[in-house]
Amino acid sequence: MAECRLALSPADEERLRLLLLKEILAQPAQRIAAVWPLAGEVDLRPLCHAVSETGRQVLLPETTPKGSPLVFRRWTPACPMIAGRFGTSHPEGEIEVPDLVLVPFLAFDRFGYRLGYGGGYYDRTLAALDVPAIGFGFAGQQVDSVPTGPYDIPLKTIVTERGIIRADLPKPL
Protein backbone atom coordinates (compact mmCIF):
# COMPACT_ATOMS: atom_id res chain seq x y z
CA MET A 1 0.00 0.00 0.00
CA ALA A 2 2.87 2.37 0.73
CA GLU A 3 4.20 1.66 -2.77
CA CYS A 4 0.74 2.41 -4.20
CA ARG A 5 0.89 5.88 -2.66
CA LEU A 6 4.27 6.58 -4.22
CA ALA A 7 2.94 5.73 -7.70
CA LEU A 8 0.31 8.48 -7.70
CA SER A 9 0.78 11.77 -9.47
CA PRO A 10 0.90 15.28 -8.02
CA ALA A 11 -2.43 15.88 -9.81
CA ASP A 12 -3.99 12.93 -7.90
CA GLU A 13 -2.70 14.35 -4.63
CA GLU A 14 -4.04 17.82 -5.47
CA ARG A 15 -7.47 16.35 -6.36
CA LEU A 16 -7.49 14.53 -3.01
CA ARG A 17 -6.67 17.74 -1.13
CA LEU A 18 -9.40 19.69 -2.97
CA LEU A 19 -12.05 17.05 -2.18
CA LEU A 20 -10.86 16.89 1.42
CA LEU A 21 -11.08 20.69 1.75
CA LYS A 22 -14.61 20.61 0.33
CA GLU A 23 -15.63 17.94 2.87
CA ILE A 24 -14.02 19.85 5.76
CA LEU A 25 -15.77 23.08 4.82
CA ALA A 26 -19.12 21.24 4.71
CA GLN A 27 -18.66 20.45 8.43
CA PRO A 28 -19.41 22.90 11.26
CA ALA A 29 -16.05 22.08 12.91
CA GLN A 30 -13.73 24.99 13.66
CA ARG A 31 -10.69 23.10 15.06
CA ILE A 32 -9.44 20.68 12.42
CA ALA A 33 -6.82 18.08 13.35
CA ALA A 34 -4.67 17.39 10.27
CA VAL A 35 -1.28 15.67 9.93
CA TRP A 36 2.18 16.82 8.92
CA PRO A 37 3.45 14.36 6.30
CA LEU A 38 6.01 11.64 6.76
CA ALA A 39 7.96 10.45 3.72
CA GLY A 40 5.59 8.84 1.21
CA GLU A 41 2.42 10.16 2.84
CA VAL A 42 -0.14 12.50 1.33
CA ASP A 43 1.17 16.03 1.84
CA LEU A 44 -1.53 17.98 3.66
CA ARG A 45 0.60 21.11 4.15
CA PRO A 46 -1.20 22.99 1.32
CA LEU A 47 -4.52 21.88 2.86
CA CYS A 48 -3.42 23.18 6.27
CA HIS A 49 -2.74 26.59 4.71
CA ALA A 50 -6.10 26.57 2.89
CA VAL A 51 -8.02 25.62 6.05
CA SER A 52 -6.19 28.30 8.03
CA GLU A 53 -7.10 30.90 5.38
CA THR A 54 -10.81 30.14 5.96
CA GLY A 55 -10.45 31.27 9.58
CA ARG A 56 -10.62 27.78 11.07
CA GLN A 57 -7.89 26.52 13.38
CA VAL A 58 -5.50 23.79 12.27
CA LEU A 59 -4.21 21.39 14.89
CA LEU A 60 -1.41 18.88 14.36
CA PRO A 61 -0.74 15.76 16.43
CA GLU A 62 2.11 15.26 18.80
CA THR A 63 2.92 11.57 18.98
CA THR A 64 2.63 10.60 22.62
CA PRO A 65 4.10 7.53 24.38
CA LYS A 66 2.69 4.22 23.12
CA GLY A 67 -0.66 3.38 24.66
CA SER A 68 -1.77 7.02 24.90
CA PRO A 69 -4.07 9.03 22.63
CA LEU A 70 -2.49 11.74 20.52
CA VAL A 71 -2.48 15.34 21.70
CA PHE A 72 -3.00 18.15 19.22
CA ARG A 73 -1.22 21.48 19.11
CA ARG A 74 -2.34 24.62 17.32
CA TRP A 75 -0.54 25.26 14.05
CA THR A 76 -0.26 28.51 12.12
CA PRO A 77 1.64 29.09 8.88
CA ALA A 78 4.34 30.99 10.79
CA CYS A 79 4.79 28.65 13.78
CA PRO A 80 7.98 26.63 14.22
CA MET A 81 7.82 22.85 14.02
CA ILE A 82 9.54 20.56 16.53
CA ALA A 83 10.89 17.08 15.84
CA GLY A 84 8.75 14.42 17.50
CA ARG A 85 8.69 10.65 17.92
CA PHE A 86 9.04 8.25 14.95
CA GLY A 87 10.21 11.02 12.59
CA THR A 88 7.09 13.14 13.11
CA SER A 89 6.96 16.92 13.55
CA HIS A 90 4.52 19.02 15.54
CA PRO A 91 4.06 22.72 16.32
CA GLU A 92 5.10 24.43 19.53
CA GLY A 93 1.56 25.81 19.82
CA GLU A 94 -0.97 25.41 22.57
CA ILE A 95 -2.63 22.03 23.15
CA GLU A 96 -6.20 22.15 21.82
CA VAL A 97 -9.04 19.66 21.44
CA PRO A 98 -10.17 19.19 17.83
CA ASP A 99 -13.78 18.92 16.78
CA LEU A 100 -12.88 17.11 13.53
CA VAL A 101 -9.97 14.70 12.99
CA LEU A 102 -8.36 13.81 9.64
CA VAL A 103 -7.07 10.24 9.78
CA PRO A 104 -4.34 8.78 7.53
CA PHE A 105 -4.11 5.07 6.66
CA LEU A 106 -2.19 2.46 4.74
CA ALA A 107 -5.36 0.68 3.58
CA PHE A 108 -9.13 0.91 4.05
CA ASP A 109 -12.25 -1.07 3.24
CA ARG A 110 -15.78 -0.05 2.23
CA PHE A 111 -16.97 -0.54 5.81
CA GLY A 112 -14.78 2.35 6.99
CA TYR A 113 -12.13 0.28 8.71
CA ARG A 114 -8.54 1.32 8.19
CA LEU A 115 -5.15 -0.23 8.53
CA GLY A 116 -2.85 2.25 10.23
CA TYR A 117 0.77 2.02 11.22
CA GLY A 118 0.25 -0.43 14.07
CA GLY A 119 0.45 1.84 17.10
CA GLY A 120 -3.31 2.21 17.67
CA TYR A 121 -2.90 5.96 18.16
CA TYR A 122 -5.88 7.04 16.08
CA ASP A 123 -8.26 4.41 17.50
CA ARG A 124 -7.37 5.50 21.05
CA THR A 125 -7.62 9.16 20.07
CA LEU A 126 -11.01 8.80 18.37
CA ALA A 127 -12.37 6.80 21.31
CA ALA A 128 -11.19 9.48 23.76
CA LEU A 129 -12.46 12.45 21.74
CA ASP A 130 -15.74 11.14 20.31
CA VAL A 131 -15.66 13.65 17.43
CA PRO A 132 -16.24 13.17 13.69
CA ALA A 133 -13.32 11.81 11.69
CA ILE A 134 -12.53 11.77 8.00
CA GLY A 135 -10.11 9.21 6.59
CA PHE A 136 -7.99 10.22 3.63
CA GLY A 137 -5.88 8.34 1.12
CA PHE A 138 -5.90 7.10 -2.44
CA ALA A 139 -8.52 4.90 -4.09
CA GLY A 140 -5.85 2.28 -4.82
CA GLN A 141 -5.45 1.74 -1.08
CA GLN A 142 -8.91 0.20 -0.84
CA VAL A 143 -8.99 -3.53 -0.08
CA ASP A 144 -11.88 -5.97 0.27
CA SER A 145 -11.57 -6.25 4.03
CA VAL A 146 -9.25 -4.86 6.68
CA PRO A 147 -8.55 -7.12 9.67
CA THR A 148 -10.24 -5.64 12.73
CA GLY A 149 -10.06 -5.99 16.47
CA PRO A 150 -12.40 -4.99 19.29
CA TYR A 151 -10.89 -1.49 19.62
CA ASP A 152 -10.93 -0.55 15.92
CA ILE A 153 -13.22 2.38 15.17
CA PRO A 154 -14.67 2.60 11.64
CA LEU A 155 -14.66 5.90 9.79
CA LYS A 156 -17.98 7.10 8.38
CA THR A 157 -16.29 9.22 5.70
CA ILE A 158 -13.24 8.49 3.56
CA VAL A 159 -11.94 10.89 0.93
CA THR A 160 -9.85 9.71 -2.02
CA GLU A 161 -8.77 11.41 -5.23
CA ARG A 162 -11.78 9.76 -6.91
CA GLY A 163 -14.42 11.00 -4.48
CA ILE A 164 -16.02 10.75 -1.09
CA ILE A 165 -16.99 7.37 0.32
CA ARG A 166 -19.70 7.10 2.98
CA ALA A 167 -19.13 3.90 4.95
CA ASP A 168 -22.47 3.33 6.63
CA LEU A 169 -22.61 -0.44 6.20
CA PRO A 170 -21.98 -2.84 9.08
CA LYS A 171 -19.06 -5.16 8.46
CA PRO A 172 -20.15 -8.80 8.04
CA LEU A 173 -18.98 -11.20 10.74
C-alpha positions in Angstrom: 0.0 0.0 0.0 2.9 2.4 0.7 4.2 1.7 -2.8 0.7 2.4 -4.2 0.9 5.9 -2.7 4.3 6.6 -4.2 2.9 5.7 -7.7 0.3 8.5 -7.7 0.8 11.8 -9.5 0.9 15.3 -8.0 -2.4 15.9 -9.8 -4.0 12.9 -7.9 -2.7 14.4 -4.6 -4.0 17.8 -5.5 -7.5 16.3 -6.4 -7.5 14.5 -3.0 -6.7 17.7 -1.1 -9.4 19.7 -3.0 -12.0 17.1 -2.2 -10.9 16.9 1.4 -11.1 20.7 1.8 -14.6 20.6 0.3 -15.6 17.9 2.9 -14.0 19.8 5.8 -15.8 23.1 4.8 -19.1 21.2 4.7 -18.7 20.5 8.4 -19.4 22.9 11.3 -16.0 22.1 12.9 -13.7 25.0 13.7 -10.7 23.1 15.1 -9.4 20.7 12.4 -6.8 18.1 13.3 -4.7 17.4 10.3 -1.3 15.7 9.9 2.2 16.8 8.9 3.4 14.4 6.3 6.0 11.6 6.8 8.0 10.5 3.7 5.6 8.8 1.2 2.4 10.2 2.8 -0.1 12.5 1.3 1.2 16.0 1.8 -1.5 18.0 3.7 0.6 21.1 4.2 -1.2 23.0 1.3 -4.5 21.9 2.9 -3.4 23.2 6.3 -2.7 26.6 4.7 -6.1 26.6 2.9 -8.0 25.6 6.1 -6.2 28.3 8.0 -7.1 30.9 5.4 -10.8 30.1 6.0 -10.4 31.3 9.6 -10.6 27.8 11.1 -7.9 26.5 13.4 -5.5 23.8 12.3 -4.2 21.4 14.9 -1.4 18.9 14.4 -0.7 15.8 16.4 2.1 15.3 18.8 2.9 11.6 19.0 2.6 10.6 22.6 4.1 7.5 24.4 2.7 4.2 23.1 -0.7 3.4 24.7 -1.8 7.0 24.9 -4.1 9.0 22.6 -2.5 11.7 20.5 -2.5 15.3 21.7 -3.0 18.2 19.2 -1.2 21.5 19.1 -2.3 24.6 17.3 -0.5 25.3 14.0 -0.3 28.5 12.1 1.6 29.1 8.9 4.3 31.0 10.8 4.8 28.7 13.8 8.0 26.6 14.2 7.8 22.8 14.0 9.5 20.6 16.5 10.9 17.1 15.8 8.7 14.4 17.5 8.7 10.6 17.9 9.0 8.3 15.0 10.2 11.0 12.6 7.1 13.1 13.1 7.0 16.9 13.5 4.5 19.0 15.5 4.1 22.7 16.3 5.1 24.4 19.5 1.6 25.8 19.8 -1.0 25.4 22.6 -2.6 22.0 23.2 -6.2 22.1 21.8 -9.0 19.7 21.4 -10.2 19.2 17.8 -13.8 18.9 16.8 -12.9 17.1 13.5 -10.0 14.7 13.0 -8.4 13.8 9.6 -7.1 10.2 9.8 -4.3 8.8 7.5 -4.1 5.1 6.7 -2.2 2.5 4.7 -5.4 0.7 3.6 -9.1 0.9 4.0 -12.2 -1.1 3.2 -15.8 -0.1 2.2 -17.0 -0.5 5.8 -14.8 2.4 7.0 -12.1 0.3 8.7 -8.5 1.3 8.2 -5.1 -0.2 8.5 -2.8 2.2 10.2 0.8 2.0 11.2 0.3 -0.4 14.1 0.5 1.8 17.1 -3.3 2.2 17.7 -2.9 6.0 18.2 -5.9 7.0 16.1 -8.3 4.4 17.5 -7.4 5.5 21.1 -7.6 9.2 20.1 -11.0 8.8 18.4 -12.4 6.8 21.3 -11.2 9.5 23.8 -12.5 12.5 21.7 -15.7 11.1 20.3 -15.7 13.6 17.4 -16.2 13.2 13.7 -13.3 11.8 11.7 -12.5 11.8 8.0 -10.1 9.2 6.6 -8.0 10.2 3.6 -5.9 8.3 1.1 -5.9 7.1 -2.4 -8.5 4.9 -4.1 -5.8 2.3 -4.8 -5.4 1.7 -1.1 -8.9 0.2 -0.8 -9.0 -3.5 -0.1 -11.9 -6.0 0.3 -11.6 -6.2 4.0 -9.2 -4.9 6.7 -8.6 -7.1 9.7 -10.2 -5.6 12.7 -10.1 -6.0 16.5 -12.4 -5.0 19.3 -10.9 -1.5 19.6 -10.9 -0.5 15.9 -13.2 2.4 15.2 -14.7 2.6 11.6 -14.7 5.9 9.8 -18.0 7.1 8.4 -16.3 9.2 5.7 -13.2 8.5 3.6 -11.9 10.9 0.9 -9.9 9.7 -2.0 -8.8 11.4 -5.2 -11.8 9.8 -6.9 -14.4 11.0 -4.5 -16.0 10.8 -1.1 -17.0 7.4 0.3 -19.7 7.1 3.0 -19.1 3.9 4.9 -22.5 3.3 6.6 -22.6 -0.4 6.2 -22.0 -2.8 9.1 -19.1 -5.2 8.5 -20.2 -8.8 8.0 -19.0 -11.2 10.7 
